[in-house]
Amino acid sequence: MHPVLVIVILASGLLVLAVVCVASHRQKSVGGPLRLLGAHGTATTLIDPEGTVMVRGELWRARSPQLLAPHTSIRVVGTEAHLLMVERSPETAATRS
């Protein structure tokens, strides 16, 4: 086999591998939002009624019936597709009263 052909085949294989790795890194982890029920996190934006939260190192879209300021501790109470239903974490609510 010609050396240039071998190099082209190897380079193509490495490119495909790199694309697959980058694509899988950007996907949400397996198990999806259901595995997050009861998990605690932090609001990263104003939630009124929707915003974003950080839960277990991942950013998620979230909805809450309460107005939640950025940096508020939250708890995941439900899911709807890839949207988390959240509420103020009980620990945060206790310190506010």
ZITAPE-V216519 format. One line per field, one symbol per residue. psi: psi as a letter, one per 40 degrees, with the letter a starting at -180 (. if undefined). A space follows every 50 residues. Layout:
# ZITAPE-V216519
psi = ???
This chain:
# ZITAPE-V216519
psi = ihdddddddddddddddddddddddeiiiidaddeeheiiahheihhgei aiihhfeihiiiiieihhiiehhihheiihbfhhhiihhddddded.
